[in-house]
Amino acid sequence: MTHLAEENPADPTQMTDLREALFLAHPVPSLLFDRNYLVVAANTSAQALFRCEASALEGFDMVTFFPELGSSLRATRQITRMRNVAVRRPDGSNFIARLQLVVPGVDALTLATVEDMTEHEQEVAAANKEFESFTSAAGHDLRGPLRILKGFTEALEDECGPDLNDEGKSLLKEILKATDRMDGLIDGLLAMSRATRLEMSCEKLDLSTLAELVTYELRHGKTQREVDCTVAPAITGWGDVRLVMTVLRNLLGNAWKFTSRTEPGSIRFDVEVRDGRTWYCVTDNGAGFDMTCASRLFEPFVRLHRQDEFPGHGLGLATVQRIVKRHGGEIEAQSAVNQGTTIRFWLPPPPPDR
């Protein structure tokens, strides 16, 4: 382009035509939006991706294509980081794409590049399905030998316990504790597998009521404590009720557990609106953790506290992340040691016809 400009630097028309030709021929699907976020141009790749001609795309509002962005586009005009979003075509079909918005300056056109991730998502889904099938099969197969081991250990305790010395009794107790822990790990693996494989049926959810149900379960569970549990009213969302209940049980259950050494314990479920997105937040005033470890927080089997401090298997947050991502949302954590933790997640909005 520089060479052409040097040959005829005084011909702006030629340069404009060249830029338009390059835009149309660019292999990445691209849309141009005016200052009101209405489509003014679509290159050839975008027309193929959206299955219609440019004239059929022109005039559409950006939020029509990218519903989850909502009003955040109007709140800021800047280069945004590349991220995966759900995209809706004019014919009503949907797909997952990697989106990046570029705004050169105030009152300038907005360039949106839209890379179709459908094939990649299908490959990832197939790999995940294979792994989850293996996890499920392995979990069920491990249950049999574990139950036999625990049964014989309990029988040994009943039959020979009185004849054992203190060391022998302690060893038997440790074996039974280990089998219980292994049983919990298998439960966690199967729960994580179900969270990924369960067929989803999304609907409008009253998240405040669901959170109240979970806090009721916690108050009347095995570890009854006086904890100040606050649930903000009228919180709604869109998702699969069984999976979202799993999310709330894990997050509120973690908050309950990690406030066990804090008096008085406090747990809150509410929402925050940031960049046009509604984030659902579970906040506690418990043990917290060092944020330098936050990148590993949602990995399976990762625990940031010792087992003797707070028991667990390191699978709850990994399961929650899989559920949130399966809905198309994101999850993040904010914490400080001995100053509590906030876990935030968002879910995409319902389709416009629901």
C-alpha positions in Angstrom: 0.0 0.0 0.0 2.9 2.4 0.8 4.4 1.7 -2.7 1.1 2.6 -4.4 0.7 5.7 -2.3 4.2 6.9 -3.4 3.4 6.3 -7.0 0.4 8.6 -6.9 0.2 10.3 -3.5 -2.2 13.0 -4.8 -5.0 10.6 -5.7 -7.0 10.1 -2.5 -9.8 8.4 -4.5 -7.4 5.6 -5.5 -6.4 5.1 -1.9 -10.1 5.0 -0.8 -10.9 2.4 -3.4 -7.9 0.4 -2.4 -8.9 0.4 1.3 -12.5 -0.6 0.4 -11.1 -3.5 -1.8 -8.8 -4.7 1.0 -11.7 -4.5 3.5 -14.0 -6.6 1.2 -11.2 -9.1 0.4 -10.0 -9.5 4.0 -10.3 -13.2 4.9 -11.6 -12.6 8.5 -15.3 -11.8 8.6 -15.5 -8.1 9.4 -18.3 -5.5 10.0 -18.1 -1.7 10.1 -20.5 0.1 12.5 -21.2 3.9 12.6 -21.2 5.9 15.8 -24.7 4.7 16.6 -23.5 1.1 16.3 -25.4 0.4 13.1 -23.9 -1.7 10.3 -22.6 0.4 7.4 -20.5 -2.3 5.6 -19.8 -6.0 5.7 -17.0 -7.7 3.8 -17.4 -10.8 1.7 -16.3 -13.2 4.4 -18.9 -11.7 6.8 -21.6 -12.0 4.2 -20.8 -15.7 3.9 -20.7 -16.2 7.7 -24.0 -14.4 8.3 -25.5 -16.1 5.2 -26.8 -13.0 3.6 -25.7 -10.1 1.4 -24.3 -6.9 2.7 -27.5 -5.0 1.9 -29.4 -7.4 4.3 -27.0 -6.6 7.1 -26.8 -2.8 6.8 -28.7 -0.9 9.3 -28.8 -3.6 12.0 -27.8 -2.6 15.5 -24.7 -4.2 16.9 -26.5 -5.7 19.9 -28.7 -7.6 17.4 -25.6 -9.6 16.5 -24.0 -9.7 19.9 -26.8 -9.7 22.5 -24.6 -10.4 25.5 -22.6 -7.1 25.0 -25.7 -5.1 25.7 -25.2 -1.5 26.7 -21.5 -1.9 27.5 -20.8 -0.8 23.9 -22.3 2.5 24.6 -20.5 2.9 27.9 -17.0 2.9 26.4 -15.3 3.4 23.0 -12.0 1.6 23.1 -10.1 -1.3 21.7 -11.6 -4.3 23.5 -9.8 -7.6 24.2 -10.6 -10.5 22.0 -13.2 -12.8 23.6 -15.7 -15.5 22.7 -19.3 -14.5 22.4 -22.6 -15.9 21.2 -23.5 -14.4 17.8 -27.0 -14.3 16.3 -27.5 -14.2 12.5 -30.4 -12.3 10.9 -32.1 -15.7 10.2 -32.2 -16.4 14.0 -29.5 -19.1 14.0 -26.6 -18.8 16.5 -22.9 -19.7 16.7 -19.9 -19.0 18.9 -17.3 -16.5 17.6 -14.1 -14.8 18.7 -15.0 -11.1 18.6 -12.7 -8.1 18.7 -13.9 -4.5 18.4 -11.6 -1.7 17.3 -12.5 2.0 17.6 -9.8 4.3 16.3 -11.1 7.4 18.0 -14.1 9.4 19.2 -17.0 9.4 16.8 -15.1 7.0 14.5 -16.4 3.9 12.8 -16.2 0.7 14.8 -14.5 -2.4 13.2 -15.7 -5.8 14.4 -13.9 -8.9 13.4 -15.9 -12.1 13.9 -14.0 -15.4 13.7 -16.3 -18.5 13.7 -15.3 -20.9 16.5 -18.0 -23.5 15.7 -15.5 -26.1 14.4 -13.1 -25.5 17.3 -15.9 -25.7 19.8 -17.1 -29.0 18.3 -13.6 -30.4 18.6 -13.3 -29.3 22.2 -16.8 -30.6 23.0 -15.9 -34.0 21.5 -12.7 -34.2 23.5 -14.5 -33.1 26.7 -17.2 -35.7 26.0 -14.7 -38.5 25.7 -12.9 -37.4 28.9 -16.1 -37.0 30.8 -17.2 -40.5 29.7 -13.9 -41.9 30.9 -14.3 -40.0 34.2 -17.8 -41.3 34.7 -16.8 -44.9 33.9 -13.7 -44.8 36.1 -15.7 -43.3 39.0 -18.3 -46.0 38.9 -15.7 -48.7 38.6 -13.7 -47.4 41.6 -16.8 -47.5 43.8 -16.9 -51.3 44.0 -13.4 -52.0 45.3 -13.7 -49.0 47.6 -16.9 -50.3 49.2 -15.3 -53.7 49.7 -12.3 -52.1 51.3 -14.4 -50.0 53.6 -16.7 -53.0 54.4 -13.8 -55.3 55.5 -12.2 -52.5 57.5 -15.4 -51.8 59.4 -15.8 -55.6 59.9 -12.3 -55.8 61.2 -13.0 -52.9 63.6 -16.1 -54.6 64.9 -14.5 -58.1 65.3 -11.0 -57.2 66.4 -11.2 -53.6 67.6 -11.3 -54.5 71.3 -8.1 -56.6 70.9 -6.1 -53.9 69.2 -3.8 -51.6 71.0 -4.1 -47.8 70.6 -1.8 -47.7 67.6 -3.9 -50.4 65.8 -7.1 -48.5 66.6 -5.6 -45.3 65.3 -4.5 -47.0 62.0 -8.0 -48.4 61.5 -9.5 -45.0 62.0 -7.1 -43.5 59.4 -8.1 -46.2 56.9 -11.7 -45.4 57.4 -11.1 -41.7 57.1 -9.2 -42.3 53.8 -12.0 -44.4 52.4 -14.5 -41.7 53.2 -12.3 -39.1 51.5 -11.9 -41.3 48.4 -15.7 -41.8 48.4 -16.0 -38.0 48.4 -13.5 -37.6 45.6 -15.5 -40.1 43.5 -18.7 -38.2 44.2 -17.0 -35.0 43.1 -15.7 -36.6 39.9 -19.2 -37.9 39.0 -20.8 -34.5 39.8 -18.3 -32.8 37.5 -19.0 -35.4 34.8 -22.7 -34.9 35.1 -22.3 -31.1 34.9 -20.7 -31.4 31.5 -22.8 -34.2 30.1 -26.3 -33.3 31.4 -28.7 -32.2 28.7 -29.5 -28.5 29.3 -33.0 -27.1 29.3 -32.7 -23.3 29.9 -35.5 -21.2 31.3 -36.0 -18.0 33.3 -34.8 -18.5 36.8 -35.6 -16.8 40.1 -32.1 -16.9 41.5 -33.0 -15.2 44.7 -35.4 -18.0 45.6 -32.9 -20.6 44.6 -30.2 -19.0 46.8 -32.7 -18.9 49.7 -33.3 -22.6 49.3 -29.6 -23.3 49.4 -29.0 -21.1 52.5 -32.0 -22.9 54.2 -30.2 -26.2 53.5 -27.0 -24.9 55.0 -28.7 -23.6 58.1 -30.4 -27.0 58.7 -27.5 -29.2 57.6 -24.9 -31.1 59.6 -22.8 -28.1 60.5 -25.5 -25.8 62.0 -24.1 -22.4 62.8 -25.3 -18.8 63.2 -24.3 -17.1 60.0 -25.7 -13.9 58.6 -26.9 -14.9 55.2 -28.3 -12.1 53.0 -29.9 -12.7 49.6 -30.8 -9.7 47.5 -34.4 -9.8 46.2 -35.6 -10.1 42.6 -32.4 -11.6 41.1 -33.3 -13.4 37.9 -31.3 -15.2 35.2 -31.5 -17.6 32.3 -30.1 -21.1 32.6 -30.7 -24.8 33.4 -32.2 -24.9 36.9 -30.4 -28.1 37.9 -27.0 -26.9 36.8 -27.5 -23.4 38.3 -28.5 -25.0 41.6 -25.3 -26.9 41.5 -23.4 -23.6 41.1 -25.2 -22.0 44.0 -24.8 -25.0 46.3 -21.0 -25.0 45.6 -20.5 -21.3 45.9 -22.7 -20.7 49.0 -21.5 -24.0 50.5 -17.9 -22.8 50.1 -18.7 -19.5 51.7 -20.4 -21.4 54.6 -17.3 -23.6 55.0 -14.7 -20.8 54.8 -16.5 -18.7 57.4 -16.5 -21.5 59.9 -13.6 -19.8 61.8 -15.0 -16.3 61.5 -17.3 -14.9 64.1 -19.8 -13.6 63.2 -19.8 -15.3 59.7 -21.4 -13.3 56.9 -22.5 -14.5 53.5 -24.2 -12.3 50.8 -25.7 -13.1 47.4 -26.4 -10.1 45.2 -25.6 -8.6 41.8 -23.2 -6.1 40.3 -23.6 -4.4 36.9 -20.2 -3.8 35.1 -19.8 -2.8 31.5 -23.4 -3.6 30.8 -23.2 -7.1 32.3 -25.0 -8.4 35.3 -22.6 -10.3 37.6 -24.0 -12.7 40.2 -21.8 -12.4 43.4 -21.3 -14.6 46.4 -19.4 -12.7 49.1 -18.2 -13.9 52.5 -16.0 -12.6 55.3 -14.1 -15.9 55.8 -10.6 -17.1 55.4 -9.9 -15.8 51.9 -6.8 -16.7 49.9 -3.8 -15.2 48.3 -4.7 -13.8 44.9 -1.3 -14.9 43.4 -2.9 -18.4 43.4 -6.1 -17.2 41.7 -5.2 -18.6 38.3 -5.3 -22.1 39.7 -8.5 -21.7 41.7 -10.8 -23.4 39.2 -8.5 -26.3 38.3 -9.6 -29.8 39.4 -8.1 -31.0 42.7 -6.5 -27.7 43.5 -7.0 -26.6 47.1 -5.6 -23.4 48.6 -6.1 -24.5 52.3 -4.9 -27.6 54.2 -7.3 -30.5 54.7 -7.1 -30.1 58.5 -8.1 -26.4 58.1 -11.1 -26.7 55.7 -12.0 -30.2 54.4 -12.7 -30.6 50.7 -11.8 -32.3 47.5 -10.9 -29.4 45.2 -13.6 -30.2 42.6 -16.4 -27.8 43.5 -15.1 -24.7 41.8 -13.9 -26.7 38.8 -17.4 -28.0 38.4 -18.9 -24.5 38.8 -16.6 -23.1 36.1 -17.6 -25.9 33.7 -21.3 -25.1 34.3 -20.9 -21.4 33.8 -18.8 -21.8 30.7 -21.3 -24.3 29.3 -24.0 -21.6 29.6 -21.6 -19.2 27.8 -20.7 -17.1 30.8 -17.5 -16.4 32.8 -16.5 -16.6 36.4 -13.8 -14.8 38.4 -12.7 -14.5 42.0 -11.5 -11.7 44.3 -10.1 -12.3 47.7 -7.5 -11.4 50.4 -6.2 -13.6 53.2 -8.4 -13.4 56.3 -10.5 -10.7 54.6 -13.1 -12.8 52.7 -13.8 -13.8 49.1 -16.2 -12.7 46.4 -16.9 -15.1 43.5 -18.6 -13.5 40.5 -20.1 -15.1 37.4 -22.4 -13.9 34.6 -24.8 -15.8 32.3 -25.9 -14.8 28.8 -29.3 -13.2 28.6 -32.3 -15.1 27.2 -33.0 -15.1 23.5 -35.1 -12.1 22.4 -38.2 -14.3 21.8 -38.2 -15.7 25.4 
